[in-house]
Amino acid sequence: VHVTLDKAKGRTCITIAHRLPTIQDSNIIGVMSQGTVIEKGTHKGAFCKLVP
């Protein structure tokens, strides 16, 4: 997965991941629940808000 994401650097890419560390280098991360975006931001911001 990481090799493919490295090849996609500099391009617009939509990635679906179950673990935030997989997409930690993404510019913007959207978190969805039941088809609705419930959080949007950086890895650090999204991770801090979702993990107590």
N, C-alpha and C positions, 0 to 999 in steps of 0.2 A: 504494500500500500504506500509506504513512504517513498519508494523509488518512483512510482507513478506520480505522486504529488510533487516530487522534486522536478520531474519533467514538465509539469504543468505550471511551474513558477512563471509569473509574468503574463499569464493568460487568465481570462475570466473562466472560472470553473465552479460548478456546483457539485459539492461532495456530500454524501450522506454518511454519517458516522455515528456509532453508538458510544464512542469514547471521545471525550474532549481532547485528550492528548494527541489523538490522531490528526486533528485539524488545528493544532495550537498555533501554527504559523499563518493561518488564514487572516486576511485583513478584516473580514466581517463574518461573524458566526450568528446564524439564526437558530433558535431553539424552538421546536414545534411540539405541541401537545394536542392530540385529537384534531389535527388539520389546521390548527391556528398557531401563528407565531406568538410565543409568549415571552420571548427574550431575544434581543439583538444587540450585538456589540463585539468586543474583542474577546480573545480567549480568557484573559485575566478577569475581565469584567463579568463575563457570563459564568465562568467557573466560580467566582466568589459569590455571586448571587444565588447559584443553584446548590452549592455545597455548604452546609452549615458549619 
